[in-house]
Amino acid sequence: MLAIDLGTTEAKVGLVALDGRLLGLSRAGYATDGDSSAGRAEQDSEAWWGAVGLAVRELVRLNVGDIVAIGIDGHGPTCVAVSDDGRATHPAIIWQDTRSTAEQAELAAATGLHGWSLAGLPAALWLERHEPDAAAATRWYLATWDVIALRLTGRATTSLAAGQPFPDPSVLDAAGLPARKIPPAVAAGTVVGEVSASVASALGIRSGTPVVAGIVDAWASYHGAGMVRAGDAMDAGGSAGGFGVYWDRPLDVPGSFSTIAPLPGLYSVGGAMAATGRAVDWFRVDVLGGGWTTETLIAEAGAIPAGADGVVFLPYLAGERSPLWDPTARGAFAGLALSHGRANLTRAILEASAFAIRHVAESVVAAGAEVRTMRVCGGPARSETWNQIKADVTGFTVEVPAVLETAVVGAGIVAATGVGAWPDLAAAIRGMTRASRQLRPDPGARGQYDATYDAYRRLHPAIAPIVRDLAAASARAGPR
């Protein structure tokens, strides 16, 4: 399977065997154009396509076997406005963008759908209202995975999981979002079309290769992490971070989502953060100047005791989503003293990512869900120190997948099922994933982490008014 994972900062493309082995992985990055004061966060979808092309061409040189299908996942909810052939008519409005808050509320009231169930539609409605020239040039509003499928096959579709709700076209028209700009729905995991001859030639793959309708990256990670039963949970890793658990019924959890799962009969409950994964890179590159490797920093942090010697970090460097839903939230270090150094701050950042998971998970558990084990995913899961911190802070048993690029594997699983290589998703997940090791929480660390987590919870409400005043003063001062 050729598996395309369109992440927030880079495209990862993998060659995934039918037993789940990752035979090759290539990646290429792209930038986000943002203005936090205006709530704007945009990307060039042409840069996505360029990154995918670079990564695919690099991979096919490996010549490890025939590519029998292509699977795609991508970040979201993101709105991609394109022409009939998939060319950008406006920068993609990505999930970090907050300008469509009013449209979100309006569509929620009109449709009864909330949060992720509305996908990129609020951003599309915002664009119709505020960017009339771009809206007039737009033929389709697509999700990230759907625009890659369009570029590969020439066919525009809206990929929906079984049972996934979607607004009635008349409601969209009444709100001012032309329903004709939303492509026909297809079932996620079914074949959309075949790779066109021109694209195949450019990418170095076989013309006619089936392309399978894709899913959001969180769902792909669920598959690649091996989640199949109620109580299976996942730490998404990645640049944003997130926590999700499967349960046998929907739950009402303030500040979190509860939606259908991409497996029949299950529901997905949890929340996505904004920048817990990126915080280490921010500290390493933007603060320290890039003279240190992530591995070195984490090794230093591993020598610091639980609680980081009294330092607490808020990881709200891009605002925060679940469970705060506060785009004005900002990061902070608290408790600094002359005795603290680089290792303490790194330790506090690692612990904050675990506190963010606990912050989401505790409400989910209080609402009635249970967590059997939590699979850790992505780059952070390479670190035994970081994995153990997450186990100790949350109290969950942590399992490490054999392949950490779970979204890539998940896209491969969807592709394999879509072309009949496995009888269904559950069978494919069981056959293509496994855990390599397990870490249990250390009871001796619980007391310290409970105290530090309590400080973490109280810190944001305490400083939020001050942070907003600082932002307002900065906005009044204007650029210099």
Secondary structure, DSSP 8 states (H G I E B T S, - for coil): -EEEEE-SSEEEEEEE-TTS-EEEEEEEE---EEETTTTEEEE-HHHHHHHHHHHHHHHHTT--S----EEEEE-SS-BEEE-TTS-BSS-EE-TT--TTHHHHHHHHHHHS--GGGGTTHHHHHHHHHH-HHHHHH--EEE-HHHHHHHHHHS---EEE-TT-----HHHHHHHT--GGGS--EEETTSEEEE--HHHHHHHTS-TT-EEE--EEHHHHHHHHHT--STTEEEE--TTT-EEEEEESS----TTSEEEE-SSTT-EEEEEE-SSTTHHHHIIIIIIT-S-S-HHHHHHHHHTS-TTGGG-EEE--TT-B-TTT-BTT---EEES--TT--HHHHHHHHHHHHHHHHHHHHHHHHHTT---SEEEE-SGGGG-HHHHHHHHHHH---EEEESSS-HHHHHHHHHHHHHTTSSSSHHHHHHHH--EEEEE---GGGHHHHHHHHHHHHHHHHHHHHHHHHHHHHHHHH---
